[in-house]
């Protein structure tokens, strides 16, 4: 039985460790290594990235192989990093190729083979040198490439630059929801905590999440923050004030924890949930009705009286509005619809009849078709459509035509 992770390492979060193994997988792919070996490192990166507590501590406890898909070779690499601060295989690969070559692989339509060809033929070692080579018309001189290739690469570069300029490091909701639920459950079990919820874009069910907002009702802020810091899911605490704490979870997620007296919980939950645009619109609406809205309460401008609300329903009621579901709080006409009594009904899980895009372990999925079909049946779905990758993907594990027929 492995010991519990009561004192997780604060030196290296799971996301940073996962990035190292993803880097090895990317380099091996560039090097023409076997798909099986590449996928082994890719899977290790995925497992480390999604593990809720410290992988480093797990390795120190000798329990790393208890994780699915982690074998002796991967464990040796983690132990090597713990002892040496580096991994010899990664350093060897780094010496062979500039790290900028890996940026080429991230471009749409550029796989490992094409990236390696660009590096080998023209010494293109990154995005900037690729752009310069295209400008000079040199890419079309590489065998197997031509003017059309240069045009496609130019479009890929434009898309890459747009993403880089946005600087928007967001995670898919599916990767955030489980650790968020885990943290909320832990908070709700702490002494002195009356209520706890996640807010922000996760509560609005946006498809991608930048960071996690947690809201707690308690009169014992210091004790709650002390307990939160000790949670095994927490890798580091970056800031701490009287009622606010900013931390980083082992899965790489930035977490903002705010604590408020129970009487004002509804005010803070509403403020922390609504998009900035929704909250601006709500404040404008309140001002037109002689009120000021903030995360601390609703103030009557004429009298100075402050109304504190324990629930969100009370917040909207005090403004003369029905409760607006979090998913609608984007300033897309929801205030007007609320006043008119025409808020739309939200789609629920009960409305979903099937899933038209799933992957199984035939390609890059994580379990069998049978298990996925049974799981779909258990939640009431009528159908699922398997869309495993074909070999035309050019990287990773794709099905050949004969394998597709056998899968069918």
Order of alpha helices (4+ residues) and beta strands (2+ residues): alpha-alpha-alpha-alpha-alpha-alpha-alpha-alpha-alpha-beta-alpha-beta-alpha-beta-beta-alpha-beta-beta-beta-alpha-alpha-beta-beta-beta-alpha-alpha-beta-alpha-beta-alpha
